[in-house]
């Protein structure tokens, strides 16, 4: 009887799944067009899944093994099941019955995996979503077990006649019912919005990812430019359908594992942002409806523990943020993000949270004119004075009045262009800059500054959503830089570093290519030390830890150079628990100190607690924002100092240094015509 | 009780906007007080707000004018006047024709003559009342507007004025909303025709950057911290003022003449 029933069950489940897939694809296609290499993406997909995605999943060894067993078992079992039970290719006559045995092995493997999934679900950590996800291990077991049992007679372990007679009729019916449950979750649920949707949407998301450069060990962190040429185009994302279709697909791929939630500094601070919930809000938006079915941690809410779920609703063509009242997401949620990229780094599905948040911020700033806090004032300052503080642009070099810095306008060409950044107006950062100048002079580096010709890099404007001001600043900076010849830009500001190095390139014109070789000062100092151009006195201070700036580490992959410099100083770094690519944000990025969304705690306080846990007396930093945020912590147990300051303090005369400078420098092609 | 079904006629407001100038960089921008005036108008329920600018349209002024559009307007009426023209007759004529109930201006332009006399001269020409230093329009009923006027040291005075009227906004009026790039870019600059009357005097003027005026030193003889605080918080005010009442114009003029002599303004 099962021989007749099974093909019907399997093929009808597949047919319903195909209908669901078509419907789901139509939901994604509501998004804006996006240029994606479809075929190349599909071809690259298995590799992206098996290598790149698995690389992220494998940070949790137990979970990755569970996933390999379950998912691997399922894919194999599903394919073999269609062959064996769907097409009846399992009988012992054909191919010696090997498919049947393989199917047994696959379903057994999947069953073992599902046992681990079940163990995981017994006491799930807070970051995991509950709801339909809690039934998933049972569904996995139902599928694997029923497939296993049904296959037993096929391979001849049980006699063919075993499933005949009245008792076995009932047994067969029970087996078929369990299989229906399994098929329902695994095949039907995959395209109709069940937990298994992540496999279907995830696979396609990997194939059509908006940042294909990220796969194969690459890095792609620069925000994508908004086209400002078309005056009628809506700027930014107002409704879910304003996202590109592959962004919508990406949201749909979310497995709700909550790794983003666990690392998000805003979530930890009790600010109203949970990246996982935000992505789920987008899924609600693209399908239409309310967020009542969401079963994970909500967006935190000051004093309340969490914003109640079920009060927000949206449609694909309705607004995401309402001007008044509630829509899909509250504006505060979007403005809580520090753009630290911890969620993106941690996401096993490689979803781009930060891109989505900035897209929505762009609409709020450029169309609504609703940048909260001091945002509007900062943007006005940037427009009127080219710096966020509203200082006289002619006073950019006042801190260096006694240093006699060479100006690009005078020297026209140099080896190193020292980019000062807006820290030039900040008295704390001026100490860092002075230290850096001292180091460069000690190493006899040929350098110059733009002085008053320099403008804000546009980092803050861009992350506050004001793409127009960013592009205006960027284009004027590019035009200024195009007048001079230099080999590389060195800066002590990782934000300028990132924007100049990764985001200006897109904005260069035909006569003014904007591809620069940019170095963070820690990288450059490390190079100078390696070339023997700097010598340090041994370290006499106490224990030291190092805080990785997000825009240097996660955004640009520079984790080693600062540590190498500290090592050269004779410092042994006491690492914080969250360091390197998992470093916790200081709270200073993405305009977060400007929009200043209230939370229960302050992000820099939490970071200084991390510092305190190491017992370090000093925390070395490499970013003016981090310095400002961490120094703002009251009753801190550690002193905050920039790497440049530590290096400047430790400088000693080089013993018989070679007099010629620049000899050990690697030959570098000039970047400006 | 039935809700009021009578159609309340919407309040027609014209805000006169000028091209501002950033104090540090001199870049064109929406003038701060004019933007506050726009914000004041925007904040009124049932108001039909028109923006009106008299001047030239060029690259510099366009960005500034679009700054006002970015506060949520579809169009800005542009009364084209060449550089150096006296905009008063043209403005008065336009306002007389459009006959709005309320005209809002800033107190003083950020570039050009910047005499701060425009609202007064307009009021004189149109024969409308003029109220300076307004921070809020509290309500309009039966052609009478209730205004809140700013006085020194944070004091406020409530005034009633018959419409149509001209009001100028104080720097203490609510800060203008952010100007959004999208609406600013899409908004229309609609030209309206107007007579041009050239200012012959202006052509002969020589313009030079202003020198900072010397400030009168405040001599604080304070015994306690409280006195010092009061002195620091106080606005400078002349203590020797006098109110003349019931005097002839000649006596008044003589008193003013004497004061100017004493202060060293006239020698």
Interface residues (C-beta under 8 A of the other chain):
Chain A: X231 X232 X234 X235 X365 X366 X367 X368 X369 X370 X371 X375 X376 X379 X380 X383 X384 X385 X386 X390 X391 X392 X393 X466 X468 X469
Chain B: X22 X24 X25 X27 X29 X70 X71 X72 X177 X178 X179 X180 X181 X182 X183 X185 X186
